[in-house]
């Protein structure tokens, strides 16, 4: 019997571009990792999946793609799509997010979206260093040092992307991929792991497991996106720091009309040196771990 991915590939046929088909297949892989590859599904299978995406701070584009992919999965299996459609249907929508304040170096800054506090990130790093395995420490180091998105972490290839004290950071949103220095504080944690090829879902599951085992509420925004948002706020709120340096470091996409950003061609050293000089989370990795029992 063909797998769910094979059935979906047959359903998509030649109607879509390769890029679109690849995205359907990628998202279907995330759903199958969550709900399993089954002959049929109930409505609650899809609603639970959509709810998990909302809890993990996924954007509207991701939610919409998940919806259409799930419909395509049902078509490929020749089963009815059990969710309600229409304005008041089951299609997931980003919940209204109130602008709130977080503290960065003792000052309050307004920010949209679920974002952890500094102490939450610090506590998770301390827990991982004392209790985490090589995979957990590596994934958390990539997130907290380089602001990597979940999908970017999943693409790291040790043989191709990690050379001595340098790492190649790929991008998922149209930014410029770059080689970066691996600071001594995280060198042992990043190089200790083998980085087998994994689905993006594995990254989200790893962070969910760390939150739970470290004693955080399951809804705590300690996700790759939440940590990235905290670092974005830290660097862009500093009047003495060039925002284009951070945009290069964090692999922001270049927007039309952003001429200074479009024509900027900084070297990796020009980007790394000022960023690491004031990096708020990097020193936490250099502290000696203290063994703590799991909560």
C-alpha positions in Angstrom: 0.0 0.0 0.0 1.4 3.4 -0.9 2.4 5.8 1.9 0.5 9.0 2.6 3.3 11.0 1.0 3.1 8.8 -2.2 -0.7 9.2 -2.3 -0.4 12.9 -1.9 2.2 13.2 -4.7 -0.1 11.3 -7.0 -3.0 13.6 -6.0 -1.0 16.7 -6.7 0.1 15.4 -10.1 1.4 18.0 -12.5 -1.1 20.8 -11.5 1.4 22.6 -9.3 5.0 23.9 -9.7 7.8 21.8 -8.1 8.2 24.5 -5.3 4.5 24.3 -4.4 4.4 20.5 -4.5 7.5 20.4 -2.3 5.8 22.7 0.3 2.7 20.4 0.3 4.9 17.4 0.9 6.8 19.1 3.6 3.7 20.2 5.5 2.1 16.8 5.0 5.2 15.3 6.7 4.6 17.5 9.7 0.9 16.4 9.9 1.8 12.7 9.6 4.5 13.1 12.3 1.8 14.5 14.6 -1.3 12.4 13.8 0.2 9.3 12.0 -0.3 8.1 8.5 -3.8 6.5 8.7 -6.3 5.3 6.1 -8.9 7.7 7.5 -9.1 10.6 10.0 -11.7 12.1 12.3 -12.4 15.8 12.7 -10.6 15.8 16.1 -7.4 14.6 14.5 -7.2 17.8 12.4 -8.4 20.1 15.1 -5.8 18.8 17.5 -3.1 19.4 14.9 -4.3 23.0 14.1 -4.4 23.7 17.9 -0.8 22.5 18.2 0.3 25.0 15.5 -1.5 27.9 17.3 0.1 27.0 20.6 3.5 27.1 18.8 3.0 30.6 17.5 2.7 29.7 13.8 1.8 32.5 11.5 -1.4 32.8 9.3 0.4 31.6 6.2 1.5 28.5 7.9 -2.0 27.8 9.3 -3.6 28.3 5.9 -1.0 26.0 4.2 -1.8 23.3 6.9 -5.5 23.6 6.2 -5.1 23.2 2.4 -2.6 20.4 2.9 -5.0 18.5 5.1 -7.7 18.8 2.6 -5.4 17.5 -0.1 -4.4 14.6 2.1 -8.1 13.6 2.4 -8.6 13.9 -1.4 -5.5 11.7 -1.9 -6.9 9.0 0.4 -10.4 9.3 -1.1 -12.0 10.2 2.2 -14.2 13.2 3.1 -12.6 16.2 4.8 -14.4 16.2 8.2 -13.8 19.8 9.2 -16.4 22.5 8.9 -15.7 25.1 6.2 -17.0 28.6 5.8 -16.6 31.9 7.8 -17.5 30.2 11.1 -15.8 26.9 10.2 -12.7 25.1 11.6 -10.1 26.8 9.5 -7.4 28.0 12.0 -6.8 31.7 12.3 -4.2 33.5 14.2 -5.7 34.6 17.5 -5.7 38.3 18.2 -2.4 39.2 19.8 -2.4 42.2 22.1 0.7 44.3 22.1 2.5 43.7 25.4 5.7 44.7 27.0 8.8 42.6 27.7 11.9 43.7 29.6 15.2 44.1 27.8 18.1 45.2 29.9 15.7 46.7 32.5 13.7 48.7 29.9 10.2 47.9 28.7 9.6 47.4 25.0 6.3 46.8 23.2 6.2 43.7 21.1 3.6 41.6 19.2 3.4 37.9 19.6 4.3 35.3 22.2 7.8 36.1 23.4 9.6 34.7 26.4 11.3 36.7 29.1 15.0 36.7 29.5 14.9 34.7 32.7 12.8 31.9 31.1 15.4 31.6 28.3 18.3 31.6 30.8 16.6 29.0 32.9 16.0 26.7 29.9 19.7 27.1 28.8 20.8 26.2 32.4 18.5 23.2 32.4 19.7 21.9 29.0 23.4 22.3 30.0 22.8 20.2 33.1 20.2 17.7 32.0 19.8 17.8 28.2 21.2 15.4 25.7 23.5 16.4 22.8 20.6 17.0 20.4 18.7 19.3 22.9 21.8 21.3 23.7 22.7 21.7 20.0 19.3 22.7 18.9 18.9 25.2 21.8 22.4 26.6 21.1 21.5 27.2 17.5 18.2 28.9 18.5 19.6 31.1 21.2 22.9 32.1 19.6 21.9 32.4 15.9 18.2 33.0 16.1 17.6 30.0 13.8 14.0 29.2 12.8 12.8 25.6 13.4 13.0 24.7 9.7 16.6 26.2 9.5 17.7 24.0 12.4 16.3 21.0 10.7 18.5 21.6 7.6 21.9 21.7 9.4 24.2 19.1 7.9 27.3 18.5 10.0 29.6 17.5 7.2 28.7 20.4 4.9 27.8 23.2 7.4 30.1 22.9 10.3 33.8 23.4 9.6 36.2 23.8 12.6 34.9 26.9 14.4 32.4 28.1 11.6 28.8 27.2 10.8 26.8 27.8 7.7 23.4 29.2 8.5 20.8 28.6 5.8 17.6 30.6 5.5 13.9 29.7 5.1 12.5 33.2 4.4 14.4 34.6 1.5 17.3 36.1 3.5 21.0 35.7 2.7 22.6 32.5 4.1 25.9 33.1 5.7 29.0 31.5 7.3 29.3 32.5 11.0 31.9 32.1 13.7 31.1 29.5 16.4 32.1 31.2 19.7 34.0 29.2 22.2 31.0 29.4 24.7 28.9 27.1 22.4 31.6 25.3 20.3 31.4 22.1 22.3 27.6 22.0 22.3 27.2 22.6 18.6 30.0 20.2 17.5 29.0 17.3 19.7 25.8 16.4 17.8 25.7 14.5 14.5 22.7 16.3 13.0 21.0 13.5 11.1 18.4 14.7 8.5 15.1 15.3 10.3 11.7 16.7 9.6 10.9 20.2 11.0 8.4 18.5 13.3 11.3 16.9 15.2 12.6 20.4 16.1 9.2 21.5 17.5 8.8 18.3 19.4 12.3 18.6 20.9 11.5 22.1 22.2 8.2 21.0 23.5 9.9 18.1 25.4 12.5 20.4 26.8 9.8 22.8 28.1 7.9 20.0 29.8 10.9 18.3 31.4 12.3 21.7 32.5 9.1 22.4 34.4 7.7 25.1 32.1 4.0 25.3 31.2 3.4 23.7 27.8 2.3 27.1 26.4 5.4 29.0 27.5 6.8 30.7 24.3 10.1 29.0 24.5 10.1 28.1 20.9 12.6 28.9 18.1 10.2 31.6 16.9 9.7 33.1 20.4 13.5 33.1 21.1 14.2 34.7 17.7 11.6 37.4 18.5 13.2 38.1 21.8 16.6 38.5 20.1 15.1 40.7 17.4 13.7 43.0 20.1 17.0 43.1 22.0 19.1 44.2 19.0 16.5 46.5 17.2 15.7 48.4 20.4 19.3 49.5 20.9 19.9 53.0 19.4 23.7 52.3 19.4 23.5 49.2 17.3 23.2 49.1 13.5 20.0 47.3 12.6 21.4 46.2 9.3 24.1 44.2 11.1 21.4 42.3 12.9 19.3 41.9 9.8 22.3 40.3 8.1 23.1 38.1 11.1 19.5 37.0 11.6 19.0 36.4 7.8 16.1 38.8 7.4 14.6 38.9 3.9 15.4 42.0 2.0 12.2 44.0 1.1 11.8 46.2 -1.9 12.4 49.8 -1.1 15.0 49.0 1.5 17.8 50.3 -0.5 20.5 50.5 2.3 19.8 46.9 3.1 19.6 45.8 -0.5 23.0 47.2 -1.4 24.7 46.3 1.9 27.5 43.6 1.5 29.0 43.1 4.9 31.5 40.3 5.5 30.8 37.6 8.1 33.4 39.1 10.4 31.8 42.5 10.1 28.5 41.0 11.1 29.7 38.6 13.8 32.1 40.8 15.7 29.6 43.5 16.9 26.8 41.0 17.3 28.7 38.6 19.6 30.3 41.6 21.5 26.9 42.4 23.1 25.1 39.1 22.6 22.8 38.8 25.7 22.5 35.0 25.7 25.9 33.8 24.6 27.5 34.3 28.1 25.0 31.9 29.6 26.5 29.1 27.6 29.9 29.8 29.0 28.9 29.3 32.6 29.7 26.0 34.3 26.6 23.8 34.3 25.0 22.9 37.6 23.3 19.6 37.7 19.6 20.0 38.5 16.9 17.3 38.9 14.1 17.3 36.4 10.9 18.8 37.6 
